[in-house]
Amino acid sequence: MLESVELVPAGLAGAVGAPGVEILDRIAVRLARLLHVRIPVRTGALDISAAWHEERQQVWSTEVLALMNGAPRQPGMVRVAYTELDLAVPVLTFVFGEALLGGASAVVSLRRLRNEYYGFPPDEDLLLDRAVKETLHELGHTRGLRHCHDLRCVMSSAHAVERVDIREAAFCRECAEGWSAFG
């Protein structure tokens, strides 16, 4: 049973690329309203330097998950790392996030969720909406959910930020049943 979701800033050595605790606090408030579980925010940044891919100037998201897996955690806790750095896997140009299917770790990048990345003015409310949706999506994967064909479901696949915007911050009926069945 999901009891808590710990939000963790993550960056390169010296916390380069780690988001500020303030933005994570705001994400935590929104997630707590939706999930009804404790959402603590860690203040110290997770060093993900070992996952940095110099040639692509990106972080391998799967390697971040491997770094997170070794850390002890409370039963019922899922840990979500957030970074301002760009995430990727070898076969994709980028990913907004990644999680271990049925696992207890996820990582989300805020970089491509920011309006500024696309040449638009900053919009913190939109960033928070996108970050919450992406976090819910990755948490769904930790609970065994796969991608959904309903474009409004938070479990739909998003290969562009516009697809994130189409999603609602909620699971469709079928995915909600899968979430509940996970325990």
Secondary structure, DSSP 8 states (H G I E B T S, - for coil): ---EEEEEEEEBGGGBT---HHHHHHHHHHHHHHH-SB--B--S-EE-GGGEETTTTEEEHHHHHHHHHTS---TTEEEEEEESS-EEETTEEEESEEE-TTSSEEEEESGGGSGGGGTS---HHHHHHHHHHHHHHHHHHHTT---BS-TTSTTB--SSHHHHHHS-SS--HHHHHHHHHT-
